[in-house]
Structures are given as C-alpha cells and as structure tokens.
Amino acid sequence: MNRAGGGSRFLFDSFDAATARVEALERVSDERWSALDYRLGHIEASLERLERRIWVMVFGVAGFLLAQGAEAVVAAALAR
C-alpha cells in the first residue's frame, strides 16, 4: 500500500504479520519433525535390541529341548 506523496515508507507499509507467523510455524514444525525422527530412531533401536533378545531366547529354548531329546535318545539306547 503505497501512497503518492512524501514521507517514510514505514508509515504506510504494514508489517506482514501473516507471513512472519507462517514462517515461525514452519520453523516450529521442522523442529517437531526432527524431534520425532530422533525419538523414532531410538524406538527402532530399542525394538531391534528386543528382537535380538527374543531370538536368543527362542534359540535357547530350542537348544534346551533338543538337548533333552538327545538325552532321552541316549538314555533309551543305553537301557537296551
């Protein structure tokens, strides 16, 4: 909004608050996304560690059951 006359432009040009507000919201949104990415990275790492622990437990139980089966077969073979 310019007027044809003298004087300072700051008297007639208004501050564009809407643009400043949008830019501020974009910066806040970017920071929130980066924080979300950071937290999701930690959650994924925790899930991978948990998955490894579960697989170790599964293989441990399977190994124990195989050992018990082998012991039963050996005991049956020696009993003859």
All heavy atoms as a GROMACS GRO file, in nm:
protein
  620
    1MET      N    1   0.084  -0.116   0.000
    1MET     CA    2   0.000   0.000   0.000
    1MET      C    3   0.089   0.123   0.000
    1MET      O    4   0.139   0.163   0.103
    1MET     CB    5  -0.088  -0.006   0.124
    1MET     CG    6  -0.171   0.112   0.147
    1MET     SD    7  -0.287   0.067   0.275
    1MET     CE    8  -0.293   0.213   0.366
    2ASN      N    9   0.114   0.176  -0.113
    2ASN     CA   10   0.197   0.295  -0.126
    2ASN      C   11   0.111   0.416  -0.158
    2ASN      O   12   0.016   0.408  -0.235
    2ASN     CB   13   0.302   0.276  -0.236
    2ASN     CG   14   0.411   0.181  -0.194
    2ASN    OD1   15   0.441   0.171  -0.078
    2ASN    ND2   16   0.471   0.112  -0.290
    3ARG      N   17   0.148   0.526  -0.102
    3ARG     CA   18   0.076   0.650  -0.130
    3ARG      C   19   0.167   0.739  -0.212
    3ARG      O   20   0.288   0.742  -0.193
    3ARG     CB   21   0.037   0.719  -0.001
    3ARG     CG   22  -0.058   0.632   0.078
    3ARG     CD   23  -0.137   0.714   0.172
    3ARG     NE   24  -0.231   0.624   0.237
    3ARG     CZ   25  -0.308   0.662   0.334
    3ARG    NH1   26  -0.304   0.784   0.377
    3ARG    NH2   27  -0.391   0.577   0.388
    4ALA      N   28   0.109   0.810  -0.302
    4ALA     CA   29   0.186   0.902  -0.387
    4ALA      C   30   0.214   1.029  -0.311
    4ALA      O   31   0.141   1.125  -0.316
    4ALA     CB   32   0.110   0.931  -0.516
    5GLY      N   33   0.314   1.032  -0.238
    5GLY     CA   34   0.349   1.152  -0.162
    5GLY      C   35   0.478   1.129  -0.088
    5GLY      O   36   0.540   1.024  -0.096
    6GLY      N   37   0.519   1.225  -0.015
    6GLY     CA   38   0.643   1.212   0.058
    6GLY      C   39   0.623   1.136   0.188
    6GLY      O   40   0.515   1.088   0.221
    7GLY      N   41   0.726   1.124   0.260
    7GLY     CA   42   0.717   1.059   0.388
    7GLY      C   43   0.784   0.923   0.388
    7GLY      O   44   0.830   0.873   0.286
    8SER      N   45   0.790   0.867   0.501
    8SER     CA   46   0.856   0.738   0.517
    8SER      C   47   0.767   0.625   0.469
    8SER      O   48   0.645   0.627   0.487
    8SER     CB   49   0.889   0.718   0.665
    8SER     OG   50   0.940   0.588   0.684
    9ARG      N   51   0.829   0.527   0.410
    9ARG     CA   52   0.750   0.411   0.365
    9ARG      C   53   0.701   0.330   0.483
    9ARG      O   54   0.607   0.254   0.473
    9ARG     CB   55   0.831   0.324   0.269
    9ARG     CG   56   0.948   0.253   0.332
    9ARG     CD   57   1.022   0.170   0.228
    9ARG     NE   58   1.142   0.114   0.282
    9ARG     CZ   59   1.151  -0.009   0.332
    9ARG    NH1   60   1.047  -0.087   0.332
    9ARG    NH2   61   1.265  -0.052   0.380
   10PHE      N   62   0.768   0.344   0.597
   10PHE     CA   63   0.729   0.268   0.715
   10PHE      C   64   0.597   0.318   0.775
   10PHE      O   65   0.534   0.249   0.852
   10PHE     CB   66   0.840   0.272   0.820
   10PHE     CG   67   0.967   0.208   0.773
   10PHE    CD1   68   1.078   0.285   0.744
   10PHE    CD2   69   0.974   0.071   0.755
   10PHE    CE1   70   1.195   0.225   0.700
   10PHE    CE2   71   1.090   0.011   0.712
   10PHE     CZ   72   1.201   0.088   0.683
   11LEU      N   73   0.559   0.438   0.737
   11LEU     CA   74   0.431   0.490   0.784
   11LEU      C   75   0.315   0.425   0.709
   11LEU      O   76   0.204   0.416   0.761
   11LEU     CB   77   0.425   0.642   0.766
   11LEU     CG   78   0.519   0.722   0.854
   11LEU    CD1   79   0.508   0.870   0.818
   11LEU    CD2   80   0.488   0.702   1.001
   12PHE      N   81   0.342   0.379   0.586
   12PHE     CA   82   0.233   0.329   0.503
   12PHE      C   83   0.240   0.180   0.476
   12PHE      O   84   0.138   0.117   0.455
   12PHE     CB   85   0.231   0.405   0.370
   12PHE     CG   86   0.219   0.553   0.389
   12PHE    CD1   87   0.324   0.636   0.358
   12PHE    CD2   88   0.102   0.609   0.440
   12PHE    CE1   89   0.313   0.773   0.377
   12PHE    CE2   90   0.091   0.746   0.458
   12PHE     CZ   91   0.197   0.828   0.427
   13ASP      N   92   0.361   0.124   0.475
   13ASP     CA   93   0.374  -0.021   0.451
   13ASP      C   94   0.355  -0.093   0.583
   13ASP      O   95   0.426  -0.069   0.680
   13ASP     CB   96   0.512  -0.055   0.394
   13ASP     CG   97   0.527  -0.009   0.251
   13ASP    OD1   98   0.423   0.012   0.187
   13ASP    OD2   99   0.642   0.005   0.206
   14SER      N  100   0.260  -0.179   0.586
   14SER     CA  101   0.233  -0.251   0.710
   14SER      C  102   0.325  -0.373   0.720
   14SER      O  103   0.371  -0.428   0.620
   14SER     CB  104   0.087  -0.296   0.713
   14SER     OG  105   0.064  -0.387   0.609
   15PHE      N  106   0.349  -0.412   0.840
   15PHE     CA  107   0.427  -0.533   0.866
   15PHE      C  108   0.341  -0.653   0.830
   15PHE      O  109   0.226  -0.662   0.874
   15PHE     CB  110   0.469  -0.537   1.012
   15PHE     CG  111   0.539  -0.664   1.051
   15PHE    CD1  112   0.666  -0.692   1.003
   15PHE    CD2  113   0.478  -0.756   1.134
   15PHE    CE1  114   0.731  -0.807   1.039
   15PHE    CE2  115   0.543  -0.872   1.169
   15PHE     CZ  116   0.669  -0.898   1.122
   16ASP      N  117   0.395  -0.746   0.754
   16ASP     CA  118   0.318  -0.862   0.711
   16ASP      C  119   0.325  -0.969   0.820
   16ASP      O  120   0.409  -1.057   0.818
   16ASP     CB  121   0.370  -0.914   0.578
   16ASP     CG  122   0.273  -1.009   0.513
   16ASP    OD1  123   0.162  -1.027   0.566
   16ASP    OD2  124   0.309  -1.066   0.408
   17ALA      N  125   0.236  -0.957   0.916
   17ALA     CA  126   0.236  -1.049   1.031
   17ALA      C  127   0.199  -1.190   0.990
   17ALA      O  128   0.247  -1.286   1.048
   17ALA     CB  129   0.139  -0.999   1.137
   18ALA      N  130   0.116  -1.203   0.890
   18ALA     CA  131   0.074  -1.337   0.848
   18ALA      C  132   0.193  -1.416   0.794
   18ALA      O  133   0.211  -1.533   0.825
   18ALA     CB  134  -0.035  -1.327   0.742
   19THR      N  135   0.278  -1.350   0.715
   19THR     CA  136   0.397  -1.418   0.662
   19THR      C  137   0.492  -1.457   0.773
   19THR      O  138   0.546  -1.567   0.774
   19THR     CB  139   0.467  -1.327   0.559
   19THR    OG1  140   0.375  -1.293   0.457
   19THR    CG2  141   0.586  -1.397   0.498
   20ALA      N  142   0.512  -1.366   0.867
   20ALA     CA  143   0.602  -1.396   0.980
   20ALA      C  144   0.547  -1.512   1.062
   20ALA      O  145   0.622  -1.599   1.107
   20ALA     CB  146   0.618  -1.272   1.066
   21ARG      N  147   0.416  -1.514   1.081
   21ARG     CA  148   0.354  -1.620   1.159
   21ARG      C  149   0.370  -1.755   1.087
   21ARG      O  150   0.401  -1.856   1.149
   21ARG     CB  151   0.207  -1.590   1.182
   21ARG     CG  152   0.140  -1.688   1.276
   21ARG     CD  153  -0.003  -1.650   1.307
   21ARG     NE  154  -0.009  -1.518   1.369
   21ARG     CZ  155  -0.091  -1.421   1.331
   21ARG    NH1  156  -0.175  -1.439   1.231
   21ARG    NH2  157  -0.090  -1.304   1.393
   22VAL      N  158   0.350  -1.755   0.956
   22VAL     CA  159   0.364  -1.879   0.878
   22VAL      C  160   0.508  -1.929   0.884
   22VAL      O  161   0.533  -2.048   0.902
   22VAL     CB  162   0.318  -1.856   0.732
   22VAL    CG1  163   0.359  -1.972   0.644
   22VAL    CG2  164   0.168  -1.834   0.727
   23GLU      N  165   0.604  -1.837   0.871
   23GLU     CA  166   0.746  -1.877   0.879
   23GLU      C  167   0.779  -1.934   1.016
   23GLU      O  168   0.851  -2.033   1.028
   23GLU     CB  169   0.835  -1.758   0.846
   23GLU     CG  170   0.830  -1.717   0.701
   23GLU     CD  171   0.907  -1.588   0.674
   23GLU    OE1  172   0.963  -1.531   0.769
   23GLU    OE2  173   0.910  -1.547   0.557
   24ALA      N  174   0.728  -1.871   1.121
   24ALA     CA  175   0.752  -1.922   1.256
   24ALA      C  176   0.690  -2.060   1.274
   24ALA      O  177   0.752  -2.150   1.332
   24ALA     CB  178   0.696  -1.825   1.360
   25LEU      N  179   0.570  -2.079   1.223
   25LEU     CA  180   0.504  -2.210   1.234
   25LEU      C  181   0.580  -2.316   1.154
   25LEU      O  182   0.588  -2.432   1.196
   25LEU     CB  183   0.359  -2.202   1.188
   25LEU     CG  184   0.265  -2.127   1.282
   25LEU    CD1  185   0.127  -2.112   1.219
   25LEU    CD2  186   0.255  -2.198   1.415
   26GLU      N  187   0.635  -2.277   1.040
   26GLU     CA  188   0.715  -2.372   0.961
   26GLU      C  189   0.841  -2.412   1.036
   26GLU      O  190   0.880  -2.529   1.035
   26GLU     CB  191   0.751  -2.311   0.826
   26GLU     CG  192   0.635  -2.304   0.730
   26GLU     CD  193   0.671  -2.233   0.601
   26GLU    OE1  194   0.783  -2.177   0.590
   26GLU    OE2  195   0.587  -2.233   0.509
   27ARG      N  196   0.905  -2.316   1.103
   27ARG     CA  197   1.024  -2.350   1.181
   27ARG      C  198   0.990  -2.442   1.297
   27ARG      O  199   1.061  -2.538   1.325
   27ARG     CB  200   1.092  -2.222   1.232
   27ARG     CG  201   1.164  -2.144   1.123
   27ARG     CD  202   1.256  -2.038   1.181
   27ARG     NE  203   1.190  -1.946   1.272
   27ARG     CZ  204   1.136  -1.830   1.236
   27ARG    NH1  205   1.139  -1.793   1.110
   27ARG    NH2  206   1.079  -1.752   1.327
   28VAL      N  207   0.880  -2.413   1.364
   28VAL     CA  208   0.836  -2.499   1.475
   28VAL      C  209   0.802  -2.638   1.423
   28VAL      O  210   0.840  -2.740   1.484
   28VAL     CB  211   0.714  -2.436   1.548
   28VAL    CG1  212   0.651  -2.536   1.643
   28VAL    CG2  213   0.757  -2.310   1.621
   29SER      N  214   0.735  -2.645   1.310
   29SER     CA  215   0.700  -2.774   1.251
   29SER      C  216   0.826  -2.853   1.214
   29SER      O  217   0.833  -2.974   1.238
   29SER     CB  218   0.613  -2.752   1.128
   29SER     OG  219   0.582  -2.873   1.066
   30ASP      N  220   0.925  -2.785   1.156
   30ASP     CA  221   1.051  -2.853   1.123
   30ASP      C  222   1.120  -2.907   1.247
   30ASP      O  223   1.173  -3.019   1.246
   30ASP     CB  224   1.145  -2.758   1.048
   30ASP     CG  225   1.096  -2.726   0.909
   30ASP    OD1  226   1.012  -2.802   0.855
   30ASP    OD2  227   1.142  -2.624   0.853
   31GLU      N  228   1.120  -2.831   1.355
   31GLU     CA  229   1.181  -2.878   1.480
   31GLU      C  230   1.105  -2.997   1.537
   31GLU      O  231   1.165  -3.091   1.588
   31GLU     CB  232   1.186  -2.764   1.583
   31GLU     CG  233   1.289  -2.659   1.551
   31GLU     CD  234   1.430  -2.714   1.551
   31GLU    OE1  235   1.464  -2.798   1.637
   31GLU    OE2  236   1.507  -2.674   1.462
   32ARG      N  237   0.974  -2.993   1.528
   32ARG     CA  238   0.895  -3.106   1.578
   32ARG      C  239   0.922  -3.232   1.496
   32ARG      O  240   0.932  -3.341   1.551
   32ARG     CB  241   0.746  -3.072   1.575
   32ARG     CG  242   0.707  -2.977   1.684
   32ARG     CD  243   0.559  -2.950   1.682
   32ARG     NE  244   0.522  -2.862   1.793
   32ARG     CZ  245   0.403  -2.811   1.809
   32ARG    NH1  246   0.307  -2.839   1.722
   32ARG    NH2  247   0.376  -2.733   1.911
   33TRP      N  248   0.934  -3.216   1.363
   33TRP     CA  249   0.964  -3.332   1.279
   33TRP      C  250   1.102  -3.389   1.312
   33TRP      O  251   1.120  -3.511   1.317
   33TRP     CB  252   0.956  -3.297   1.131
   33TRP     CG  253   0.818  -3.304   1.077
   33TRP    CD1  254   0.742  -3.200   1.036
   33TRP    CD2  255   0.737  -3.421   1.060
   33TRP    NE1  256   0.619  -3.246   0.994
   33TRP    CE2  257   0.612  -3.380   1.007
   33TRP    CE3  258   0.758  -3.556   1.085
   33TRP    CZ2  259   0.511  -3.469   0.979
   33TRP    CZ3  260   0.655  -3.645   1.056
   33TRP    CH2  261   0.534  -3.601   1.004
   34SER      N  262   1.199  -3.302   1.334
   34SER     CA  263   1.332  -3.353   1.367
   34SER      C  264   1.332  -3.423   1.503
   34SER      O  265   1.398  -3.526   1.521
   34SER     CB  266   1.436  -3.241   1.364
   34SER     OG  267   1.408  -3.144   1.463
   35ALA      N  268   1.256  -3.371   1.598
   35ALA     CA  269   1.245  -3.437   1.728
   35ALA      C  270   1.174  -3.571   1.714
   35ALA      O  271   1.213  -3.670   1.778
   35ALA     CB  272   1.169  -3.347   1.828
   36LEU      N  273   1.072  -3.576   1.629
   36LEU     CA  274   1.001  -3.702   1.606
   36LEU      C  275   1.093  -3.805   1.540
   36LEU      O  276   1.093  -3.922   1.580
   36LEU     CB  277   0.879  -3.676   1.520
   36LEU     CG  278   0.789  -3.796   1.490
   36LEU    CD1  279   0.730  -3.852   1.618
   36LEU    CD2  280   0.680  -3.757   1.393
   37ASP      N  281   1.173  -3.761   1.443
   37ASP     CA  282   1.269  -3.852   1.380
   37ASP      C  283   1.370  -3.905   1.481
   37ASP      O  284   1.405  -4.023   1.481
   37ASP     CB  285   1.344  -3.782   1.267
   37ASP     CG  286   1.259  -3.763   1.144
   37ASP    OD1  287   1.159  -3.838   1.129
   37ASP    OD2  288   1.291  -3.675   1.062
   38TYR      N  289   1.415  -3.818   1.570
   38TYR     CA  290   1.511  -3.858   1.674
   38TYR      C  291   1.450  -3.964   1.765
   38TYR      O  292   1.511  -4.067   1.793
   38TYR     CB  293   1.552  -3.734   1.753
   38TYR     CG  294   1.644  -3.761   1.868
   38TYR    CD1  295   1.779  -3.784   1.847
   38TYR    CD2  296   1.597  -3.762   1.999
   38TYR    CE1  297   1.864  -3.808   1.953
   38TYR    CE2  298   1.680  -3.786   2.105
   38TYR     CZ  299   1.814  -3.808   2.082
   38TYR     OH  300   1.898  -3.833   2.188
   39ARG      N  301   1.328  -3.939   1.810
   39ARG     CA  302   1.262  -4.035   1.900
   39ARG      C  303   1.231  -4.166   1.830
   39ARG      O  304   1.246  -4.273   1.887
   39ARG     CB  305   1.134  -3.975   1.957
   39ARG     CG  306   1.162  -3.866   2.057
   39ARG     CD  307   1.034  -3.804   2.106
   39ARG     NE  308   1.063  -3.685   2.184
   39ARG     CZ  309   1.012  -3.662   2.304
   39ARG    NH1  310   0.928  -3.747   2.357
   39ARG    NH2  311   1.043  -3.553   2.368
   40LEU      N  312   1.187  -4.159   1.704
   40LEU     CA  313   1.160  -4.281   1.629
   40LEU      C  314   1.287  -4.362   1.608
   40LEU      O  315   1.283  -4.486   1.609
   40LEU     CB  316   1.094  -4.249   1.495
   40LEU     CG  317   0.948  -4.206   1.502
   40LEU    CD1  318   0.898  -4.167   1.364
   40LEU    CD2  319   0.862  -4.316   1.561
   41GLY      N  320   1.399  -4.295   1.590
   41GLY     CA  321   1.527  -4.366   1.579
   41GLY      C  322   1.559  -4.443   1.705
   41GLY      O  323   1.603  -4.558   1.699
   42HIS      N  324   1.535  -4.381   1.820
   42HIS     CA  325   1.557  -4.450   1.948
   42HIS      C  326   1.460  -4.567   1.966
   42HIS      O  327   1.499  -4.673   2.016
   42HIS     CB  328   1.544  -4.354   2.065
   42HIS     CG  329   1.667  -4.273   2.088
   42HIS    ND1  330   1.778  -4.324   2.150
   42HIS    CD2  331   1.698  -4.147   2.054
   42HIS    CE1  332   1.871  -4.232   2.156
   42HIS    NE2  333   1.825  -4.122   2.097
   43ILE      N  334   1.336  -4.549   1.926
   43ILE     CA  335   1.238  -4.657   1.938
   43ILE      C  336   1.276  -4.774   1.848
   43ILE      O  337   1.268  -4.890   1.890
   43ILE     CB  338   1.096  -4.605   1.906
   43ILE    CG1  339   1.049  -4.510   2.016
   43ILE    CG2  340   0.998  -4.720   1.888
   43ILE    CD1  341   0.921  -4.436   1.983
   44GLU      N  342   1.319  -4.744   1.725
   44GLU     CA  343   1.360  -4.851   1.634
   44GLU      C  344   1.480  -4.927   1.688
   44GLU      O  345   1.486  -5.050   1.680
   44GLU     CB  346   1.392  -4.794   1.497
   44GLU     CG  347   1.270  -4.752   1.419
   44GLU     CD  348   1.304  -4.689   1.285
   44GLU    OE1  349   1.424  -4.679   1.252
   44GLU    OE2  350   1.211  -4.652   1.213
   45ALA      N  351   1.577  -4.855   1.746
   45ALA     CA  352   1.694  -4.921   1.804
   45ALA      C  353   1.652  -5.011   1.920
   45ALA      O  354   1.703  -5.124   1.934
   45ALA     CB  355   1.796  -4.818   1.849
   46SER      N  356   1.561  -4.964   2.003
   46SER     CA  357   1.513  -5.044   2.116
   46SER      C  358   1.441  -5.170   2.067
   46SER      O  359   1.458  -5.279   2.124
   46SER     CB  360   1.419  -4.963   2.205
   46SER     OG  361   1.487  -4.853   2.260
   47LEU      N  362   1.360  -5.155   1.963
   47LEU     CA  363   1.289  -5.270   1.909
   47LEU      C  364   1.385  -5.373   1.849
   47LEU      O  365   1.364  -5.494   1.861
   47LEU     CB  366   1.187  -5.226   1.804
   47LEU     CG  367   1.062  -5.158   1.859
   47LEU    CD1  368   0.975  -5.108   1.745
   47LEU    CD2  369   0.984  -5.252   1.948
   48GLU      N  370   1.491  -5.326   1.785
   48GLU     CA  371   1.590  -5.419   1.730
   48GLU      C  372   1.661  -5.496   1.841
   48GLU      O  373   1.683  -5.618   1.829
   48GLU     CB  374   1.692  -5.343   1.645
   48GLU     CG  375   1.636  -5.296   1.512
   48GLU     CD  376   1.735  -5.212   1.434
   48GLU    OE1  377   1.852  -5.199   1.477
   48GLU    OE2  378   1.695  -5.159   1.329
   49ARG      N  379   1.695  -5.428   1.950
   49ARG     CA  380   1.758  -5.497   2.064
   49ARG      C  381   1.662  -5.598   2.123
   49ARG      O  382   1.702  -5.710   2.157
   49ARG     CB  383   1.802  -5.395   2.169
   49ARG     CG  384   1.924  -5.317   2.130
   49ARG     CD  385   1.983  -5.242   2.248
   49ARG     NE  386   1.888  -5.161   2.322
   49ARG     CZ  387   1.867  -5.032   2.301
   49ARG    NH1  388   1.933  -4.970   2.208
   49ARG    NH2  389   1.780  -4.967   2.372
   50LEU      N  390   1.535  -5.560   2.137
   50LEU     CA  391   1.434  -5.652   2.191
   50LEU      C  392   1.418  -5.773   2.100
   50LEU      O  393   1.409  -5.887   2.149
   50LEU     CB  394   1.301  -5.579   2.208
   50LEU     CG  395   1.185  -5.662   2.260
   50LEU    CD1  396   1.213  -5.709   2.402
   50LEU    CD2  397   1.056  -5.580   2.256
   51GLU      N  398   1.417  -5.750   1.970
   51GLU     CA  399   1.402  -5.861   1.876
   51GLU      C  400   1.520  -5.958   1.887
   51GLU      O  401   1.501  -6.079   1.885
   51GLU     CB  402   1.391  -5.806   1.733
   51GLU     CG  403   1.367  -5.913   1.630
   51GLU     CD  404   1.356  -5.855   1.490
   51GLU    OE1  405   1.380  -5.735   1.471
   51GLU    OE2  406   1.324  -5.933   1.400
   52ARG      N  407   1.641  -5.902   1.899
   52ARG     CA  408   1.757  -5.990   1.917
   52ARG      C  409   1.747  -6.072   2.044
   52ARG      O  410   1.777  -6.192   2.045
   52ARG     CB  411   1.886  -5.906   1.920
   52ARG     CG  412   1.950  -5.894   1.784
   52ARG     CD  413   2.084  -5.828   1.794
   52ARG     NE  414   2.059  -5.684   1.781
   52ARG     CZ  415   2.121  -5.590   1.847
   52ARG    NH1  416   2.216  -5.619   1.931
   52ARG    NH2  417   2.090  -5.464   1.829
   53ARG      N  418   1.702  -6.011   2.152
   53ARG     CA  419   1.687  -6.084   2.279
   53ARG      C  420   1.583  -6.194   2.267
   53ARG      O  421   1.600  -6.304   2.321
   53ARG     CB  422   1.648  -5.988   2.390
   53ARG     CG  423   1.760  -5.896   2.432
   53ARG     CD  424   1.714  -5.801   2.539
   53ARG     NE  425   1.822  -5.709   2.575
   53ARG     CZ  426   1.806  -5.606   2.655
   53ARG    NH1  427   1.689  -5.581   2.709
   53ARG    NH2  428   1.907  -5.527   2.682
   54ILE      N  429   1.475  -6.166   2.198
   54ILE     CA  430   1.370  -6.267   2.180
   54ILE      C  431   1.424  -6.384   2.100
   54ILE      O  432   1.399  -6.501   2.133
   54ILE     CB  433   1.245  -6.205   2.115
   54ILE    CG1  434   1.175  -6.114   2.216
   54ILE    CG2  435   1.150  -6.313   2.066
   54ILE    CD1  436   1.060  -6.034   2.158
   55TRP      N  437   1.500  -6.356   1.991
   55TRP     CA  438   1.556  -6.464   1.910
   55TRP      C  439   1.657  -6.547   1.991
   55TRP      O  440   1.661  -6.669   1.978
   55TRP     CB  441   1.620  -6.411   1.782
   55TRP     CG  442   1.518  -6.386   1.676
   55TRP    CD1  443   1.483  -6.267   1.624
   55TRP    CD2  444   1.437  -6.484   1.610
   55TRP    NE1  445   1.384  -6.284   1.530
   55TRP    CE2  446   1.354  -6.416   1.519
   55TRP    CE3  447   1.426  -6.622   1.621
   55TRP    CZ2  448   1.263  -6.482   1.438
   55TRP    CZ3  449   1.334  -6.688   1.540
   55TRP    CH2  450   1.253  -6.618   1.451
   56VAL      N  451   1.736  -6.483   2.073
   56VAL     CA  452   1.830  -6.558   2.159
   56VAL      C  453   1.752  -6.648   2.253
   56VAL      O  454   1.789  -6.765   2.274
   56VAL     CB  455   1.922  -6.461   2.237
   56VAL    CG1  456   1.996  -6.532   2.348
   56VAL    CG2  457   2.019  -6.393   2.142
   57MET      N  458   1.642  -6.598   2.308
   57MET     CA  459   1.560  -6.680   2.397
   57MET      C  460   1.497  -6.797   2.322
   57MET      O  461   1.496  -6.910   2.372
   57MET     CB  462   1.451  -6.594   2.460
   57MET     CG  463   1.366  -6.668   2.562
   57MET     SD  464   1.240  -6.566   2.638
   57MET     CE  465   1.133  -6.533   2.500
   58VAL      N  466   1.447  -6.772   2.201
   58VAL     CA  467   1.386  -6.880   2.122
   58VAL      C  468   1.489  -6.987   2.091
   58VAL      O  469   1.463  -7.108   2.106
   58VAL     CB  470   1.324  -6.823   1.992
   58VAL    CG1  471   1.291  -6.933   1.894
   58VAL    CG2  472   1.200  -6.743   2.026
   59PHE      N  473   1.608  -6.946   2.047
   59PHE     CA  474   1.712  -7.045   2.017
   59PHE      C  475   1.759  -7.117   2.142
   59PHE      O  476   1.793  -7.236   2.138
   59PHE     CB  477   1.831  -6.979   1.946
   59PHE     CG  478   1.802  -6.944   1.803
   59PHE    CD1  479   1.830  -6.818   1.754
   59PHE    CD2  480   1.748  -7.038   1.717
   59PHE    CE1  481   1.804  -6.786   1.622
   59PHE    CE2  482   1.721  -7.007   1.585
   59PHE     CZ  483   1.750  -6.880   1.538
   60GLY      N  484   1.760  -7.048   2.255
   60GLY     CA  485   1.796  -7.114   2.381
   60GLY      C  486   1.696  -7.221   2.420
   60GLY      O  487   1.734  -7.333   2.460
   61VAL      N  488   1.568  -7.191   2.408
   61VAL     CA  489   1.464  -7.289   2.440
   61VAL      C  490   1.471  -7.406   2.343
   61VAL      O  491   1.461  -7.524   2.382
   61VAL     CB  492   1.324  -7.223   2.438
   61VAL    CG1  493   1.214  -7.328   2.444
   61VAL    CG2  494   1.311  -7.125   2.554
   62ALA      N  495   1.491  -7.376   2.213
   62ALA     CA  496   1.501  -7.484   2.114
   62ALA      C  497   1.623  -7.572   2.141
   62ALA      O  498   1.614  -7.695   2.133
   62ALA     CB  499   1.509  -7.425   1.973
   63GLY      N  500   1.734  -7.509   2.178
   63GLY     CA  501   1.854  -7.587   2.213
   63GLY      C  502   1.831  -7.674   2.336
   63GLY      O  503   1.876  -7.789   2.340
   64PHE      N  504   1.763  -7.619   2.435
   64PHE     CA  505   1.734  -7.697   2.555
   64PHE      C  506   1.646  -7.818   2.522
   64PHE      O  507   1.672  -7.929   2.569
   64PHE     CB  508   1.664  -7.608   2.659
   64PHE     CG  509   1.617  -7.682   2.779
   64PHE    CD1  510   1.707  -7.721   2.876
   64PHE    CD2  511   1.483  -7.713   2.796
   64PHE    CE1  512   1.663  -7.789   2.989
   64PHE    CE2  513   1.438  -7.782   2.906
   64PHE     CZ  514   1.529  -7.821   3.004
   65LEU      N  515   1.542  -7.794   2.440
   65LEU     CA  516   1.455  -7.906   2.404
   65LEU      C  517   1.528  -8.011   2.322
   65LEU      O  518   1.507  -8.132   2.340
   65LEU     CB  519   1.333  -7.854   2.327
   65LEU     CG  520   1.235  -7.768   2.410
   65LEU    CD1  521   1.125  -7.713   2.321
   65LEU    CD2  522   1.177  -7.849   2.525
   66LEU      N  523   1.615  -7.969   2.230
   66LEU     CA  524   1.694  -8.066   2.154
   66LEU      C  525   1.790  -8.144   2.244
   66LEU      O  526   1.807  -8.265   2.225
   66LEU     CB  527   1.772  -7.994   2.042
   66LEU     CG  528   1.689  -7.946   1.924
   66LEU    CD1  529   1.776  -7.863   1.831
   66LEU    CD2  530   1.628  -8.063   1.849
   67ALA      N  531   1.848  -8.075   2.341
   67ALA     CA  532   1.936  -8.144   2.435
   67ALA      C  533   1.859  -8.246   2.518
   67ALA      O  534   1.908  -8.358   2.542
   67ALA     CB  535   2.006  -8.043   2.526
   68GLN      N  536   1.739  -8.211   2.562
   68GLN     CA  537   1.658  -8.305   2.638
   68GLN      C  538   1.618  -8.425   2.551
   68GLN      O  539   1.619  -8.539   2.599
   68GLN     CB  540   1.531  -8.235   2.690
   68GLN     CG  541   1.558  -8.132   2.797
   68GLN     CD  542   1.606  -8.197   2.925
   68GLN    OE1  543   1.557  -8.300   2.968
   68GLN    NE2  544   1.706  -8.136   2.986
   69GLY      N  545   1.586  -8.399   2.423
   69GLY     CA  546   1.551  -8.509   2.333
   69GLY      C  547   1.670  -8.598   2.307
   69GLY      O  548   1.658  -8.722   2.305
   70ALA      N  549   1.787  -8.541   2.287
   70ALA     CA  550   1.909  -8.620   2.265
   70ALA      C  551   1.941  -8.701   2.389
   70ALA      O  552   1.982  -8.817   2.380
   70ALA     CB  553   2.025  -8.529   2.227
   71GLU      N  554   1.924  -8.644   2.506
   71GLU     CA  555   1.950  -8.716   2.631
   71GLU      C  556   1.854  -8.834   2.646
   71GLU      O  557   1.893  -8.944   2.688
   71GLU     CB  558   1.934  -8.621   2.749
   71GLU     CG  559   1.963  -8.685   2.883
   71GLU     CD  560   1.942  -8.590   2.998
   71GLU    OE1  561   1.910  -8.471   2.975
   71GLU    OE2  562   1.955  -8.635   3.113
   72ALA      N  563   1.727  -8.814   2.608
   72ALA     CA  564   1.630  -8.922   2.616
   72ALA      C  565   1.665  -9.034   2.517
   72ALA      O  566   1.653  -9.153   2.552
   72ALA     CB  567   1.490  -8.870   2.588
   73VAL      N  568   1.712  -8.999   2.398
   73VAL     CA  569   1.751  -9.099   2.299
   73VAL      C  570   1.872  -9.177   2.348
   73VAL      O  571   1.878  -9.300   2.337
   73VAL     CB  572   1.778  -9.033   2.161
   73VAL    CG1  573   1.845  -9.129   2.066
   73VAL    CG2  574   1.649  -8.979   2.103
   74VAL      N  575   1.968  -9.109   2.403
   74VAL     CA  576   2.089  -9.176   2.454
   74VAL      C  577   2.053  -9.265   2.572
   74VAL      O  578   2.101  -9.379   2.583
   74VAL     CB  579   2.197  -9.072   2.491
   74VAL    CG1  580   2.311  -9.135   2.569
   74VAL    CG2  581   2.248  -9.000   2.366
   75ALA      N  582   1.966  -9.216   2.660
   75ALA     CA  583   1.926  -9.298   2.776
   75ALA      C  584   1.850  -9.422   2.729
   75ALA      O  585   1.868  -9.531   2.785
   75ALA     CB  586   1.842  -9.214   2.870
   76ALA      N  587   1.767  -9.409   2.627
   76ALA     CA  588   1.693  -9.524   2.576
   76ALA      C  589   1.787  -9.624   2.507
   76ALA      O  590   1.768  -9.745   2.516
   76ALA     CB  591   1.585  -9.478   2.478
   77ALA      N  592   1.889  -9.572   2.438
   77ALA     CA  593   1.985  -9.661   2.371
   77ALA      C  594   2.071  -9.735   2.471
   77ALA      O  595   2.106  -9.851   2.450
   77ALA     CB  596   2.072  -9.580   2.275
   78LEU      N  597   2.105  -9.671   2.581
   78LEU     CA  598   2.187  -9.738   2.683
   78LEU      C  599   2.106  -9.835   2.767
   78LEU      O  600   2.162  -9.928   2.825
   78LEU     CB  601   2.252  -9.632   2.773
   78LEU     CG  602   2.359  -9.544   2.710
   78LEU    CD1  603   2.409  -9.442   2.809
   78LEU    CD2  604   2.477  -9.630   2.659
   79ALA      N  605   1.976  -9.818   2.773
   79ALA     CA  606   1.893  -9.904   2.854
   79ALA      C  607   1.873 -10.040   2.787
   79ALA      O  608   1.836 -10.136   2.854
   79ALA     CB  609   1.757  -9.838   2.878
   80ARG      N  610   1.900 -10.055   2.661
   80ARG     CA  611   1.879 -10.182   2.593
   80ARG      C  612   1.980 -10.279   2.629
   80ARG      O  613   2.076 -10.306   2.659
   80ARG     CB  614   1.882 -10.162   2.442
   80ARG     CG  615   1.757 -10.094   2.394
   80ARG     CD  616   1.759 -10.092   2.246
   80ARG     NE  617   1.643 -10.019   2.198
   80ARG     CZ  618   1.616 -10.000   2.073
   80ARG    NH1  619   1.693 -10.046   1.979
   80ARG    NH2  620   1.511  -9.935   2.037
   0.00000   0.00000   0.00000
